[in-house]
Amino acid sequence: MSFSYLRARIIPETVNPDYPSYGASEEIILMKIRKVGVKQTTADQHPQLQLLIGESSCISELRTNIAKYAKSDAEVLIHGETGVGKGLCAHIIHELSSRHEHPFVSVNCGAIPSGLVASELFGHTKGAFTGAIHDRTGFVERANKGTLFLDEIGDMPPDSQIHLLHFLESKQIQKLGGDKCLNVDCRIIAASHVDLKSEVVRGNFREDLFYRLNILTLSVPPVRRRGHDILLLAQHFLNQLQNGEEFEISKKAEDKLMAHSWPGNVRELRNVIQRAIVMSEDGTILEADLGLNSKDREILPNSEQIDLEFLLQAIEDNKHNMSAAARQLGISRTTLYRLIKKYNLHV
């Protein structure tokens, strides 16, 4: 379940304080919706989990799932857009697990030349190929007793996918050029910004490997769906980067941050705040200091921005059960239908 932030300046209707879902203006209703689902669980309080900045329901749910997955030793497949923090989630799972005293080895599969993936992952012996002047310990072996994080696993070449599948099934590796099998005990966490199921259909990713990895799944939400977390993240980066100086973010700059579509997600947001600190002249970060010239999220006529993903996501989460979606949003079903009709939503 994920939520986004809604803000609307809409002509008020007559407000009935006893029945706000029926008589209140959309502004009051949407403000009410905005507060729904921000729950803190006991698991949320762990220091490692607090590295995930935010109070939105989707982040609370993410923390809860991470805490659960840390208790298991099963493979985890993390999916999410570029820059959302998949690597951070993988590292937190490791730190909360029984393997935390052992290595966490992170490998970007897309950064390794295709011809060297097998050698880098599983190691090689001296003379295994031209340039192999000494034995090399691969990433898998280095992660023994710990966790191996395979980022952008969708970029792994087909022949290396076969080797990885064999390791997952046997927990043994054989170095390139070697004749001995080594037992290795490590947990695999994989991540991808592409839909691996679609890659399976296209023939780019092995189906058997996909199902072997897809035991526990973790979905990291994009920044644009995290609502007010955007401002919490901005303040976090401001505190982190301001080097003893005092900065504050102006209201117009906050509005710009909330309206931006954030294609680069958390990574982009951090860079924007770092730039704004440099550009600010008097300790107040203005809209111009952000340097955000890309297209904002859609703005409806005659209103401030309304992130309709918030409503649509609730409907999607509940498989178009409008009663359940309304309960999730904290409004009546009648009000939900009224909002759908008012904004001509196709659901």
VOPAGU-2260 file (C-alpha; in pm, 1 decimal, decimal comma):
REM VOPAGU-2260
SITE   aa  ch    i         X         Y         Z
SITE  MET   A    0       0,0       0,0       0,0
SITE  SER   A    1     143,6     335,9     -95,7
SITE  PHE   A    2      24,0     689,9     -55,0
SITE  SER   A    3     107,8    1023,4    -206,5
SITE  TYR   A    4      61,4    1376,1     -86,0
SITE  LEU   A    5    -249,6    1572,1    -186,5
SITE  ARG   A    6    -293,6    1944,6    -161,7
SITE  ALA   A    7    -584,3    2128,5    -315,8
SITE  ARG   A    8    -719,5    2477,9    -309,3
SITE  ILE   A    9   -1081,6    2420,0    -407,1
SITE  ILE   A   10   -1390,7    2634,9    -368,2
SITE  PRO   A   11   -1539,5    2525,7     -32,9
SITE  GLU   A   12   -1878,2    2367,3       4,0
SITE  THR   A   13   -2090,3    2401,7     315,3
SITE  VAL   A   14   -1912,1    2213,0     591,5
SITE  ASN   A   15   -2106,4    1981,4     817,2
SITE  PRO   A   16   -1878,4    1914,9    1116,1
SITE  ASP   A   17   -2067,1    1602,0    1212,2
SITE  TYR   A   18   -2043,5    1441,3     868,6
SITE  PRO   A   19   -1725,9    1577,4     707,0
SITE  SER   A   20   -1713,8    1303,4     443,9
SITE  TYR   A   21   -2046,5    1417,3     299,9
SITE  GLY   A   22   -2060,0    1791,6     357,1
SITE  ALA   A   23   -1699,2    1908,7     366,5
SITE  SER   A   24   -1511,5    2073,8      85,5
SITE  GLU   A   25   -1269,3    1866,8    -116,4
SITE  GLU   A   26    -990,6    2057,6      56,3
SITE  ILE   A   27   -1096,0    1930,8     398,8
SITE  ILE   A   28   -1164,4    1581,6     266,7
SITE  LEU   A   29    -826,8    1558,6      96,8
SITE  MET   A   30    -655,2    1693,4     407,5
SITE  LYS   A   31    -826,5    1415,7     599,9
SITE  ILE   A   32    -712,0    1156,4     345,8
SITE  ARG   A   33    -358,3    1288,2     369,3
SITE  LYS   A   34    -338,6    1193,2     736,5
SITE  VAL   A   35    -452,5     835,8     686,4
SITE  GLY   A   36    -216,2     543,6     714,0
SITE  VAL   A   37      86,5     704,2     877,1
SITE  LYS   A   38     147,4     423,9    1124,9
SITE  GLN   A   39     458,7     357,0    1324,5
SITE  THR   A   40     523,5      -3,5    1422,0
SITE  THR   A   41     761,6    -129,1    1685,7
SITE  ALA   A   42     989,9    -242,6    1405,4
SITE  ASP   A   43    1001,3     114,9    1276,6
SITE  GLN   A   44    1193,4     222,5    1584,2
SITE  HIS   A   45    1510,2      22,3    1510,3
SITE  PRO   A   46    1801,7     261,4    1440,4
SITE  GLN   A   47    1887,2      93,6    1109,7
SITE  LEU   A   48    1529,0     128,5     988,5
SITE  GLN   A   49    1534,6     497,7    1072,3
SITE  LEU   A   50    1787,3     539,1     791,8
SITE  LEU   A   51    1479,7     520,5     569,1
SITE  ILE   A   52    1364,9     879,9     609,0
SITE  GLY   A   53     989,8     932,2     598,2
SITE  GLU   A   54     654,3     897,4     770,6
SITE  SER   A   55     435,5     787,5     479,2
SITE  SER   A   56     248,4     459,5     488,8
SITE  CYS   A   57     453,0     314,5     204,4
SITE  ILE   A   58     776,4     376,2     395,0
SITE  SER   A   59     629,3     237,4     716,9
SITE  GLU   A   60     525,8     -73,7     523,9
SITE  LEU   A   61     873,0     -93,7     370,6
SITE  ARG   A   62    1031,7     -85,5     716,5
SITE  THR   A   63     795,4    -356,8     839,3
SITE  ASN   A   64     878,1    -586,1     547,5
SITE  ILE   A   65    1251,3    -527,5     584,5
SITE  ALA   A   66    1231,1    -623,4     952,5
SITE  LYS   A   67    1046,5    -943,3     859,3
SITE  TYR   A   68    1285,0   -1034,7     579,0
SITE  ALA   A   69    1587,2    -983,9     804,1
SITE  LYS   A   70    1469,2   -1276,4    1017,6
SITE  SER   A   71    1478,5   -1508,3     717,0
SITE  ASP   A   72    1767,1   -1641,8     513,2
SITE  ALA   A   73    1568,9   -1663,9     188,8
SITE  GLU   A   74    1662,3   -1475,7    -126,8
SITE  VAL   A   75    1516,3   -1126,0    -166,1
SITE  LEU   A   76    1434,5    -951,6    -493,6
SITE  ILE   A   77    1412,4    -572,9    -464,1
SITE  HIS   A   78    1254,4    -370,5    -740,0
SITE  GLY   A   79    1222,6       2,7    -778,6
SITE  GLU   A   80    1322,8     289,9   -1001,9
SITE  THR   A   81    1678,4     416,3   -1028,1
SITE  GLY   A   82    1779,5     620,4    -725,1
SITE  VAL   A   83    1508,5     507,6    -479,6
SITE  GLY   A   84    1750,9     343,1    -236,1
SITE  LYS   A   85    1744,8     -27,6    -320,6
SITE  GLY   A   86    2103,5     -68,6    -203,6
SITE  LEU   A   87    2024,6      95,9     129,1
SITE  CYS   A   88    1733,6    -144,0     182,2
SITE  ALA   A   89    1957,7    -441,5     106,1
SITE  HIS   A   90    2220,1    -319,7     352,2
SITE  ILE   A   91    1961,4    -266,7     626,2
SITE  ILE   A   92    1829,9    -622,1     577,6
SITE  HIS   A   93    2187,0    -745,6     621,7
SITE  GLU   A   94    2250,9    -531,5     929,7
SITE  LEU   A   95    1931,9    -657,3    1097,5
SITE  SER   A   96    2002,6   -1021,0    1011,4
SITE  SER   A   97    2201,5   -1287,8    1194,5
SITE  ARG   A   98    2472,5   -1236,8     930,6
SITE  HIS   A   99    2545,7    -876,9    1029,3
SITE  GLU   A  100    2890,5    -956,4    1173,2
SITE  HIS   A  101    2999,7   -1098,4     837,7
SITE  PRO   A  102    3065,4    -922,8     503,6
SITE  PHE   A  103    2808,6    -733,4     300,6
SITE  VAL   A  104    2942,1    -743,7     -54,8
SITE  SER   A  105    2775,8    -518,3    -311,2
SITE  VAL   A  106    2815,9    -583,3    -684,1
SITE  ASN   A  107    2675,6    -371,7    -967,7
SITE  CYS   A  108    2618,6    -630,8   -1238,4
SITE  GLY   A  109    2577,0    -360,0   -1500,9
SITE  ALA   A  110    2921,1    -214,4   -1430,2
SITE  ILE   A  111    3115,3    -534,9   -1501,3
SITE  PRO   A  112    3214,3    -605,9   -1863,7
SITE  SER   A  113    3007,4    -899,7   -1985,6
SITE  GLY   A  114    3312,2   -1116,0   -2048,2
SITE  LEU   A  115    3434,9   -1076,1   -1690,7
SITE  VAL   A  116    3114,7   -1132,4   -1491,5
SITE  ALA   A  117    3178,1   -1501,9   -1419,4
SITE  SER   A  118    3537,8   -1432,1   -1318,5
SITE  GLU   A  119    3439,8   -1140,8   -1093,9
SITE  LEU   A  120    3157,1   -1332,9    -926,6
SITE  PHE   A  121    3316,3   -1673,1    -883,2
SITE  GLY   A  122    3689,0   -1600,6    -907,0
SITE  HIS   A  123    3961,2   -1750,3   -1123,9
SITE  THR   A  124    4287,9   -1932,8   -1094,7
SITE  LYS   A  125    4626,6   -1816,1   -1217,0
SITE  GLY   A  126    4653,1   -1870,1   -1592,6
SITE  ALA   A  127    4280,2   -1925,9   -1641,7
SITE  PHE   A  128    4288,6   -1668,7   -1921,6
SITE  THR   A  129    4518,9   -1407,6   -2068,0
SITE  GLY   A  130    4593,9   -1155,2   -1797,1
SITE  ALA   A  131    4509,2   -1387,9   -1505,4
SITE  ILE   A  132    4849,8   -1354,5   -1340,8
SITE  HIS   A  133    4732,0   -1470,7    -998,1
SITE  ASP   A  134    4443,9   -1645,4    -826,3
SITE  ARG   A  135    4145,5   -1423,2    -760,5
SITE  THR   A  136    3873,8   -1460,9    -499,1
SITE  GLY   A  137    3533,6   -1380,3    -645,7
SITE  PHE   A  138    3260,5   -1169,1    -490,8
SITE  VAL   A  139    3055,1   -1475,6    -395,0
SITE  GLU   A  140    3336,9   -1625,5    -191,7
SITE  ARG   A  141    3414,0   -1289,4     -29,7
SITE  ALA   A  142    3055,4   -1281,1      95,2
SITE  ASN   A  143    3089,2   -1617,1     273,1
SITE  LYS   A  144    2878,0   -1621,5     592,0
SITE  GLY   A  145    2743,8   -1279,7     494,5
SITE  THR   A  146    2526,9   -1124,1     223,6
SITE  LEU   A  147    2589,4   -1075,4    -148,0
SITE  PHE   A  148    2393,3    -787,6    -300,6
SITE  LEU   A  149    2358,1    -813,6    -677,9
SITE  ASP   A  150    2242,7    -474,3    -800,6
SITE  GLU   A  151    2096,4    -441,7   -1151,3
SITE  ILE   A  152    2083,2    -818,6   -1187,3
SITE  GLY   A  153    1882,0    -772,1   -1505,6
SITE  ASP   A  154    2209,2    -672,8   -1675,5
SITE  MET   A  155    2373,3   -1007,3   -1598,2
SITE  PRO   A  156    2469,2   -1199,5   -1917,1
SITE  PRO   A  157    2282,6   -1527,5   -1984,6
SITE  ASP   A  158    2586,3   -1751,6   -1928,2
SITE  SER   A  159    2650,5   -1590,6   -1589,2
SITE  GLN   A  160    2283,3   -1634,3   -1501,0
SITE  ILE   A  161    2332,1   -2010,0   -1542,5
SITE  HIS   A  162    2631,7   -2006,8   -1305,7
SITE  LEU   A  163    2437,7   -1804,1   -1048,9
SITE  LEU   A  164    2141,9   -2042,7   -1067,2
SITE  HIS   A  165    2376,7   -2336,7   -1010,7
SITE  PHE   A  166    2523,7   -2165,9    -705,3
SITE  LEU   A  167    2179,7   -2090,5    -559,8
SITE  GLU   A  168    2083,7   -2455,5    -594,3
SITE  SER   A  169    2410,1   -2613,8    -479,6
SITE  LYS   A  170    2575,3   -2344,3    -265,1
SITE  GLN   A  171    2897,9   -2438,5    -439,1
SITE  ILE   A  172    3123,4   -2247,6    -676,2
SITE  GLN   A  173    3403,3   -2346,1    -908,1
SITE  LYS   A  174    3660,7   -2085,5    -996,7
SITE  LEU   A  175    3726,4   -2020,6   -1363,0
SITE  GLY   A  176    4014,3   -2248,0   -1458,0
SITE  GLY   A  177    3985,6   -2446,3   -1136,2
SITE  ASP   A  178    3882,8   -2806,2   -1077,1
SITE  LYS   A  179    3767,7   -2787,7    -715,7
SITE  CYS   A  180    3421,9   -2703,0    -584,8
SITE  LEU   A  181    3405,9   -2467,6    -287,0
SITE  ASN   A  182    3116,6   -2455,7     -43,6
SITE  VAL   A  183    2999,9   -2099,2      15,1
SITE  ASP   A  184    2730,6   -1990,2     258,9
SITE  CYS   A  185    2595,4   -1648,8     167,9
SITE  ARG   A  186    2253,9   -1493,5     131,7
SITE  ILE   A  187    2164,2   -1342,6    -203,3
SITE  ILE   A  188    1974,8   -1013,9    -229,5
SITE  ALA   A  189    1917,3    -897,5    -586,0
SITE  ALA   A  190    1778,0    -572,2    -722,4
SITE  SER   A  191    1664,0    -433,6   -1055,3
SITE  HIS   A  192    1506,3    -115,8   -1188,1
SITE  VAL   A  193    1344,3    -309,5   -1473,2
SITE  ASP   A  194    1053,1    -552,3   -1450,7
SITE  LEU   A  195    1229,9    -887,7   -1450,8
SITE  LYS   A  196     907,6   -1073,9   -1523,9
SITE  SER   A  197     881,2    -877,3   -1848,2
SITE  GLU   A  198    1246,9    -951,2   -1918,8
SITE  VAL   A  199    1167,9   -1321,1   -1879,6
SITE  VAL   A  200     891,6   -1288,9   -2140,0
SITE  ARG   A  201    1132,8   -1109,1   -2375,1
SITE  GLY   A  202    1387,8   -1385,0   -2331,0
SITE  ASN   A  203    1644,3   -1158,7   -2163,9
SITE  PHE   A  204    1632,3   -1321,7   -1820,7
SITE  ARG   A  205    1610,7   -1687,3   -1724,9
SITE  GLU   A  206    1270,9   -1789,3   -1591,9
SITE  ASP   A  207    1413,6   -2049,3   -1352,8
SITE  LEU   A  208    1654,1   -1793,1   -1205,3
SITE  PHE   A  209    1374,1   -1539,1   -1169,2
SITE  TYR   A  210    1161,5   -1776,3    -963,8
SITE  ARG   A  211    1463,9   -1885,3    -761,1
SITE  LEU   A  212    1531,5   -1524,1    -664,3
SITE  ASN   A  213    1169,7   -1414,4    -631,8
SITE  ILE   A  214    1105,0   -1572,7    -291,0
SITE  LEU   A  215    1073,5   -1251,8     -91,8
SITE  THR   A  216     998,8    -933,7    -285,3
SITE  LEU   A  217    1047,1    -576,5    -177,7
SITE  SER   A  218     907,9    -279,6    -367,2
SITE  VAL   A  219    1075,7      54,3    -297,7
SITE  PRO   A  220     840,2     343,9    -383,2
SITE  PRO   A  221     949,4     634,0    -604,3
SITE  VAL   A  222     984,7     973,0    -439,5
SITE  ARG   A  223     686,6    1118,6    -626,3
SITE  ARG   A  224     457,0     873,2    -443,4
SITE  ARG   A  225     595,9     945,8     -99,5
SITE  GLY   A  226     413,1    1272,8     -46,6
SITE  HIS   A  227     525,5    1482,3     247,5
SITE  ASP   A  228     833,1    1260,3     281,7
SITE  ILE   A  229     980,5    1478,4       6,4
SITE  LEU   A  230    1012,1    1768,4     249,0
SITE  LEU   A  231    1142,4    1541,0     526,1
SITE  LEU   A  232    1408,8    1409,9     289,8
SITE  ALA   A  233    1494,8    1763,2     179,0
SITE  GLN   A  234    1538,8    1872,9     541,2
SITE  HIS   A  235    1746,1    1562,3     614,9
SITE  PHE   A  236    1984,6    1639,3     328,8
SITE  LEU   A  237    1990,7    2005,4     428,5
SITE  ASN   A  238    2101,5    1910,2     780,0
SITE  GLN   A  239    2354,4    1667,4     637,9
SITE  LEU   A  240    2512,9    1903,6     384,7
SITE  GLN   A  241    2494,9    2253,8     533,4
SITE  ASN   A  242    2834,9    2232,0     710,7
SITE  GLY   A  243    2744,1    2426,4    1021,3
SITE  GLU   A  244    2554,9    2701,5     840,4
SITE  GLU   A  245    2184,9    2753,8     901,3
SITE  PHE   A  246    1951,8    2719,8     604,0
SITE  GLU   A  247    1577,3    2716,2     567,0
SITE  ILE   A  248    1357,6    2631,9     270,7
SITE  SER   A  249    1109,2    2895,5     156,6
SITE  LYS   A  250     743,3    2808,4     106,1
SITE  LYS   A  251     768,9    2851,9    -272,3
SITE  ALA   A  252    1073,6    2626,1    -277,6
SITE  GLU   A  253     880,7    2366,8     -76,1
SITE  ASP   A  254     593,5    2388,2    -324,4
SITE  LYS   A  255     839,1    2335,4    -609,2
SITE  LEU   A  256     989,4    2033,9    -435,4
SITE  MET   A  257     642,5    1886,6    -386,6
SITE  ALA   A  258     542,0    1951,4    -747,9
SITE  HIS   A  259     854,0    1811,2    -914,1
SITE  SER   A  260     824,5    1464,2   -1068,5
SITE  TRP   A  261    1165,4    1343,3    -936,0
SITE  PRO   A  262    1269,4    1103,0   -1212,9
SITE  GLY   A  263    1603,1    1056,6   -1034,6
SITE  ASN   A  264    1431,9     996,1    -699,4
SITE  VAL   A  265    1627,1    1027,8    -372,1
SITE  ARG   A  266    1959,0    1063,6    -551,1
SITE  GLU   A  267    1826,4    1357,1    -753,8
SITE  LEU   A  268    1671,4    1519,3    -446,2
SITE  ARG   A  269    2001,3    1507,9    -259,2
SITE  ASN   A  270    2183,3    1666,6    -553,1
SITE  VAL   A  271    1919,4    1941,1    -579,2
SITE  ILE   A  272    1957,3    2028,6    -210,1
SITE  GLN   A  273    2335,9    2029,4    -240,3
SITE  ARG   A  274    2311,5    2271,5    -532,9
SITE  ALA   A  275    2060,5    2490,8    -350,7
SITE  ILE   A  276    2294,8    2529,9     -53,7
SITE  VAL   A  277    2566,8    2657,3    -286,6
SITE  MET   A  278    2331,6    2892,6    -473,4
SITE  SER   A  279    2153,7    3037,4    -169,1
SITE  GLU   A  280    2271,2    3389,3     -83,9
SITE  ASP   A  281    2113,9    3461,5     253,7
SITE  GLY   A  282    2044,9    3126,3     420,5
SITE  THR   A  283    1698,3    3097,1     269,4
SITE  ILE   A  284    1664,4    2851,7     -16,3
SITE  LEU   A  285    1446,7    3004,2    -286,2
SITE  GLU   A  286    1268,4    2832,3    -571,8
SITE  ALA   A  287    1532,3    2957,5    -817,6
SITE  ASP   A  288    1811,1    2806,7    -605,3
SITE  LEU   A  289    1674,6    2457,5    -670,3
SITE  GLY   A  290    1740,0    2474,4   -1043,3
SITE  LEU   A  291    1439,3    2255,8   -1120,0
SITE  ASN   A  292    1335,4    2333,1   -1474,7
SITE  SER   A  293    1192,3    1994,1   -1571,0
SITE  LYS   A  294     821,6    1929,8   -1610,1
SITE  ASP   A  295     628,3    1913,8   -1285,9
SITE  ARG   A  296     355,9    1663,7   -1218,5
SITE  GLU   A  297      25,2    1742,6   -1384,3
SITE  ILE   A  298    -153,6    2043,7   -1239,3
SITE  LEU   A  299    -527,6    2060,3   -1276,8
SITE  PRO   A  300    -681,8    2387,3   -1399,1
SITE  ASN   A  301    -776,1    2647,2   -1138,3
SITE  SER   A  302    -620,6    2458,6    -848,6
SITE  GLU   A  303    -289,5    2392,8    -686,5
SITE  GLN   A  304    -130,0    2059,2    -761,9
SITE  ILE   A  305    -338,3    1755,7    -675,9
SITE  ASP   A  306    -147,7    1429,0    -680,6
SITE  LEU   A  307    -423,2    1199,7    -801,4
SITE  GLU   A  308    -190,7     901,6    -770,2
SITE  PHE   A  309    -291,2     902,9    -402,8
SITE  LEU   A  310    -653,3     821,7    -483,6
SITE  LEU   A  311    -571,5     594,6    -775,0
SITE  GLN   A  312    -319,0     395,6    -574,8
SITE  ALA   A  313    -573,8     325,4    -300,9
SITE  ILE   A  314    -819,0     199,4    -563,2
SITE  GLU   A  315    -548,8     -15,7    -720,4
SITE  ASP   A  316    -434,2    -150,7    -383,1
SITE  ASN   A  317    -788,0    -269,7    -316,2
SITE  LYS   A  318    -838,6    -417,0    -664,3
SITE  HIS   A  319   -1107,6    -159,7    -751,2
SITE  ASN   A  320   -1315,6    -243,6    -444,9
SITE  MET   A  321   -1444,5     109,4    -386,5
SITE  SER   A  322   -1573,7      38,9     -35,9
SITE  ALA   A  323   -1234,2     -93,5      71,6
SITE  ALA   A  324   -1052,2     193,7    -101,6
SITE  ALA   A  325   -1276,5     447,4      72,1
SITE  ARG   A  326   -1206,2     285,5     409,9
SITE  GLN   A  327    -834,1     298,9     339,1
SITE  LEU   A  328    -861,7     668,8     254,1
SITE  GLY   A  329   -1080,5     744,5     554,3
SITE  ILE   A  330   -1375,8     876,4     353,1
SITE  SER   A  331   -1718,4     748,3     254,1
SITE  ARG   A  332   -1773,3     556,3     -67,3
SITE  THR   A  333   -2008,2     834,9    -183,3
SITE  THR   A  334   -1730,6    1090,0    -139,8
SITE  LEU   A  335   -1486,3     870,3    -327,1
SITE  TYR   A  336   -1724,7     843,0    -622,8
SITE  ARG   A  337   -1779,4    1219,5    -610,8
SITE  LEU   A  338   -1404,8    1284,5    -634,5
SITE  ILE   A  339   -1370,5    1033,7    -918,8
SITE  LYS   A  340   -1647,9    1207,8   -1109,0
SITE  LYS   A  341   -1527,3    1559,6   -1028,8
SITE  TYR   A  342   -1178,1    1496,9   -1166,1
SITE  ASN   A  343   -1290,8    1264,4   -1446,1
SITE  LEU   A  344   -1073,8     977,7   -1328,4
SITE  HIS   A  345   -1074,3     662,5   -1538,2
SITE  VAL   A  346   -1079,8     374,5   -1290,8
